């Protein structure tokens, strides 16, 4: 029981901290800087939309205000928006834009992946920039993304998503801390080679590297860049290309988004089994960053049971500490105001993420995969 506990503990530690520490050392020993430059390729902004009449006008205003490569030459980026079976005024709003927007109207809703495929077919740019409707993109984000393609080894570039609280300040709660750790890992992956996945709200790839996304795919932001890496090109992280989003304030909304994302990791292995083979040049990183965290809920249960069965003062104490930790997480859920205390907030967020991972597994097994949130 003691050996089993420490083995599980080591795996959990590696999943959340050890992999990042290894990346930090590797990036220091084998740095791979990116050559950036002012280039002006033809750019197509690609967006999939489903019933977005409330947010689309503001998004279009945001897009029109962006700076773009070749601005002095008058080469505006193409804006392609695919409406995925929208039943509100989404299509009408798009058509009101005239030639400024290429509207792709899909009569039947088949999910985001299908809409993105259709939008890409209508795109003419050398560089495809994928954005979502919900987020606000900073003025220079397009310039920052495209500048990285001056390096011929780069095939895809991820921007940075900043999560903000309702008052517009950067989130400093436990979930915000989790995102900061996640972005630190991406920076280290980028500095030493390639990141595993990109920020779905803002990323760009070379047009010739795009591989059609299987209909129903949840994580296009992992499927697309992993195929770029498979083609022998780097996938990097550019933190200066920023999109801003709000943390969901409605109870359960952020939790639901996390369940969906983790379900997508399971689905991805089914859709692209080559990800678990030597054909994946990022196999070690993919397992370390994406898959190992899916096992953490099971590892935590084994750790608790192992301590309970091991006996002795030391393991008995560890058993009690785990119960206190989980009790704090439950208390944080029952009393949201208690999450102002950092230990309660951290316990609550950690358990929430792992409950989400467990539910993601159940969703996948039962075939409950959603393509829109």
C-alpha positions in Angstrom: 0.0 0.0 0.0 2.8 2.4 0.8 4.5 1.8 -2.6 1.2 2.3 -4.4 0.6 5.6 -2.6 4.0 7.0 -3.5 3.7 5.8 -7.1 0.3 7.6 -7.5 1.6 10.7 -5.7 4.6 10.9 -8.0 2.3 10.6 -11.1 0.0 13.4 -9.8 3.0 15.6 -8.9 4.5 15.0 -12.3 1.2 15.8 -14.1 0.8 19.2 -12.4 4.4 20.3 -11.5 7.0 17.7 -12.6 6.4 18.1 -16.3 6.7 21.9 -16.0 10.0 21.5 -14.1 11.3 19.1 -16.7 10.3 21.6 -19.5 12.1 24.4 -17.7 15.3 22.5 -17.6 15.0 21.3 -21.2 14.2 24.8 -22.5 17.3 26.1 -20.7 19.5 23.4 -22.2 17.9 23.3 -25.7 16.4 26.7 -26.4 14.7 27.1 -29.8 14.1 30.9 -30.4 11.7 32.0 -33.1 12.7 34.3 -35.9 10.2 37.1 -36.1 9.8 39.7 -38.8 7.5 42.2 -40.6 5.9 40.2 -43.3 2.7 40.8 -45.2 1.1 37.6 -46.4 -2.5 37.4 -47.4 -4.5 36.7 -44.3 -8.0 35.1 -43.8 -9.7 35.4 -40.5 -11.9 32.3 -40.0 -14.8 32.2 -37.5 -17.6 29.6 -36.9 -20.8 31.0 -35.5 -24.1 29.5 -34.3 -26.9 31.8 -33.2 -24.6 34.7 -32.4 -26.9 37.7 -33.1 -26.3 39.2 -29.7 -22.5 39.1 -29.9 -21.7 39.2 -33.6 -22.1 43.0 -34.2 -19.6 43.8 -31.4 -17.2 41.1 -32.8 -17.3 42.6 -36.3 -16.5 46.0 -34.8 -13.6 44.5 -33.0 -12.3 42.8 -36.2 -12.6 46.0 -38.3 -10.4 47.8 -35.7 -7.6 45.3 -35.8 -4.2 46.3 -37.2 -3.1 43.9 -40.0 0.1 43.0 -41.9 0.4 45.0 -45.1 -1.9 47.7 -43.8 0.1 50.4 -45.5 -0.4 48.5 -48.8 -4.1 48.4 -48.3 -4.2 44.6 -48.2 -7.1 44.0 -45.8 -7.5 40.5 -44.3 -10.4 38.5 -45.6 -13.0 37.8 -42.9 -14.9 34.5 -43.4 -17.7 33.7 -41.0 -19.6 30.4 -41.3 -23.0 30.3 -39.8 -23.7 26.8 -38.6 -27.5 26.4 -39.1 -28.2 29.6 -37.2 -31.9 30.2 -36.6 -31.6 33.8 -35.3 -30.4 36.9 -37.2 -26.8 35.8 -37.5 -27.0 35.3 -41.3 -28.8 38.6 -41.8 -26.1 40.5 -39.8 -23.4 38.9 -41.9 -25.1 39.8 -45.2 -25.5 43.4 -44.1 -21.7 43.7 -44.0 -21.5 43.4 -47.8 -18.0 42.6 -49.3 -16.3 43.2 -46.0 -17.3 39.7 -44.8 -17.4 36.4 -46.7 -20.5 34.7 -45.3 -20.7 30.9 -45.5 -24.3 29.9 -44.8 -24.8 26.3 -43.7 -28.5 25.4 -43.5 -28.1 22.4 -41.2 -26.3 22.7 -37.9 -23.5 20.0 -37.8 -21.2 21.5 -35.3 -18.2 23.8 -35.1 -15.7 21.5 -36.8 -17.9 21.2 -39.9 -18.4 25.0 -40.0 -14.7 25.6 -39.7 -14.0 23.2 -42.6 -16.6 25.1 -44.8 -15.1 28.5 -43.8 -11.5 27.3 -44.7 -12.7 26.2 -48.1 -13.9 29.8 -48.7 -10.7 31.3 -47.4 -8.1 32.6 -49.8 -5.3 33.7 -47.5 -1.8 32.1 -47.1 -2.3 32.4 -43.3 -5.5 31.3 -41.6 -6.3 33.0 -38.3 -8.9 31.2 -36.2 -11.0 33.3 -33.8 -14.2 32.8 -31.8 -17.1 35.2 -31.6 -17.1 35.6 -27.8 -13.7 37.0 -27.1 -12.3 40.6 -27.6 -9.1 40.5 -29.6 -6.5 43.2 -29.0 -5.6 45.6 -31.7 -2.1 44.3 -32.5 -2.9 40.6 -32.0 -3.0 39.8 -35.8 0.3 41.5 -36.3 1.9 39.5 -33.5 0.6 36.2 -34.8 1.7 36.7 -38.4 5.2 38.0 -37.5 6.1 34.6 -36.2 5.6 33.1 -39.7 8.8 34.9 -40.8 10.4 31.7 -39.4 10.0 29.0 -42.0 10.1 26.3 -39.3 6.9 27.7 -37.7 3.6 26.1 -39.0 1.2 27.3 -36.3 1.0 30.1 -33.7 -1.2 30.2 -30.6 -2.2 33.5 -29.1 -2.9 34.1 -25.4 -6.3 34.1 -23.8 -6.6 36.3 -20.7 -9.4 35.5 -18.4 -11.0 38.4 -16.6 -13.5 38.8 -13.7 -16.7 40.6 -14.1 -15.1 44.0 -13.4 -12.6 43.5 -16.2 -9.6 42.8 -14.0 -7.3 39.8 -14.6 -8.7 36.9 -12.6 -6.7 36.2 -9.5 -8.8 33.4 -8.1 -7.8 29.8 -8.0 -9.1 29.1 -11.5 -7.1 32.1 -12.8 -4.0 30.6 -11.1 -4.7 27.3 -12.9 -4.7 29.1 -16.2 -1.5 30.9 -15.4 0.2 27.6 -14.7 -1.2 26.2 -17.9 0.1 29.2 -19.9 3.5 28.8 -18.2 3.7 25.2 -19.5 2.8 26.4 -23.0 5.5 29.0 -22.9 8.1 26.4 -21.9 6.9 23.9 -24.6 7.1 26.7 -27.2 10.6 27.8 -26.0 11.9 24.2 -26.4 10.0 23.1 -29.5 6.3 22.9 -29.9 3.2 23.3 -27.8 0.6 20.6 -27.5 -2.6 22.3 -28.6 -3.3 26.0 -29.0 -5.7 28.6 -27.7 -8.9 28.0 -29.6 -10.0 31.6 -29.3 -7.0 32.9 -31.2 -4.5 30.9 -33.3 -3.1 30.9 -36.8 -1.6 28.3 -39.2 -0.2 28.2 -42.7 -3.0 27.4 -45.2 -1.3 24.5 -46.8 -0.9 22.7 -43.4 -4.7 22.7 -42.6 -6.1 19.2 -42.4 -9.9 18.9 -42.5 -11.4 18.4 -39.0 -13.6 15.3 -38.5 -17.2 16.4 -38.1 -18.1 16.5 -34.4 -14.6 17.1 -33.2 -14.6 19.0 -29.9 -11.0 20.1 -29.7 -10.1 21.6 -33.1 -7.5 23.6 -31.3 -5.6 20.3 -30.6 -6.4 18.4 -33.7 -5.3 21.1 -36.1 -2.0 22.0 -34.5 -1.1 18.3 -33.8 -1.4 17.7 -37.6 0.9 20.7 -38.2 3.5 19.1 -35.9 3.0 15.8 -37.7 3.9 17.6 -40.9 7.2 18.6 -39.4 6.5 22.2 -38.5 6.7 23.9 -35.1 3.6 25.0 -33.1 4.6 28.0 -30.9 3.0 30.2 -28.3 3.0 34.0 -28.8 1.8 35.6 -25.6 1.7 39.1 -27.2 -1.2 38.1 -29.4 -4.0 38.6 -26.8 -7.7 37.8 -26.7 -9.7 38.6 -23.6 -12.6 36.6 -22.2 -14.7 36.7 -19.0 -14.8 33.8 -16.5 -18.4 32.5 -16.5 -20.2 33.9 -13.5 -23.2 31.6 -13.8 -23.0 28.6 -11.5 -21.7 25.5 -13.3 -21.0 27.3 -16.6 -17.2 27.2 -16.2 -17.4 23.7 -14.9 -19.4 22.6 -17.9 -16.8 24.2 -20.2 -14.1 22.2 -18.5 -16.0 18.9 -18.8 -16.5 19.5 -22.5 -12.8 20.2 -23.0 -11.7 17.1 -21.1 -14.2 15.0 -23.0 -12.6 16.3 -26.1 -9.2 14.8 -25.1 -10.8 11.3 -24.9 -12.6 11.8 -28.2 -9.3 13.0 -29.9 -7.6 9.7 -29.2 -10.5 7.9 -30.8 -10.6 10.2 -33.9 -6.8 10.3 -34.4 -5.2 7.1 -32.9 -1.9 8.1 -34.5 -1.5 10.5 -31.6 -0.5 7.5 -29.4 2.0 6.1 -31.9 5.5 7.0 -33.0 3.9 8.9 -35.9 3.3 11.7 -33.3 6.5 13.7 -32.9 5.1 15.2 -29.7 4.0 11.9 -28.2 5.9 12.4 -24.9 4.5 15.9 -24.5 1.0 14.9 -25.5 0.9 12.1 -22.9 2.5 14.4 -20.2 0.4 17.5 -20.9 -3.0 16.1 -22.0 -3.5 12.4 -21.1 -1.9 12.0 -17.7 -4.2 14.6 -16.2 -7.1 12.5 -17.2 -5.8 9.7 -14.9 -5.5 12.0 -11.9 -9.0 11.4 -10.5 -8.3 7.6 -10.4 -4.9 8.2 -8.9 -6.4 10.4 -6.1 -8.9 7.7 -5.1 -6.1 5.1 -5.0 -4.0 7.4 -2.8 -6.8 7.9 -0.4 -7.6 4.2 -0.2 -3.9 3.2 0.1 -3.4 5.5 3.0 -6.5 4.2 4.7 -5.3 0.6 4.4 -1.6 1.2 5.1 -2.0 1.8 8.8 0.5 3.5 11.1 0.6 7.1 12.4 2.3 8.6 9.3 -0.1 7.2 6.7 -3.0 7.7 9.0 -2.1 11.4 9.2 -1.9 11.6 5.4 -5.3 10.0 5.2 -6.8 12.7 7.5 -5.1 15.5 5.6 -6.6 14.2 2.4 -10.1 14.1 4.0 -9.6 17.7 5.3 -8.5 18.8 1.8 -11.6 17.3 0.2 -13.8 18.6 3.0 -12.5 22.1 2.2 -13.4 21.6 -1.4 -16.9 20.6 -0.5 -17.2 23.5 1.9 -16.1 25.8 -0.9 -18.9 24.5 -3.2 -21.6 24.8 -0.5 -20.4 28.3 0.6 -19.0 30.3 -2.3 -18.0 33.2 0.0 -15.5 30.8 1.7 -13.5 30.6 -1.5 -12.1 34.0 -0.6 -9.8 32.0 1.6 -6.9 30.8 -0.7 -6.6 27.3 0.7 -10.4 26.7 0.3 -10.3 28.2 -3.2 -7.3 26.0 -4.3 -8.9 22.8 -2.8 -12.2 23.6 -4.5 -10.7 24.3 -7.9 -8.4 21.3 -7.8 -11.3 19.0 -7.0 -13.6 20.7 -9.5 -11.1 20.1 -12.3 -10.8 16.4 -11.4 -14.5 15.8 -11.0 -14.7 17.4 -14.5 -12.2 14.9 -15.7 -14.1 12.0 -14.2 -17.4 13.2 -15.8 -15.6 13.6 -19.1 -14.7 10.0 -19.1 -18.3 9.0 -18.4 -19.5 11.4 -21.2 -17.1 9.7 -23.6 -18.1 6.2 -22.6 -21.7 7.1 -23.0 -21.2 8.9 -26.3 -22.4 12.3 -24.9 -20.1 14.6 -26.9 -21.3 18.1 -27.6 -20.0 20.2 -30.4 -21.2 23.6 -29.3 -21.3 25.2 -25.8 
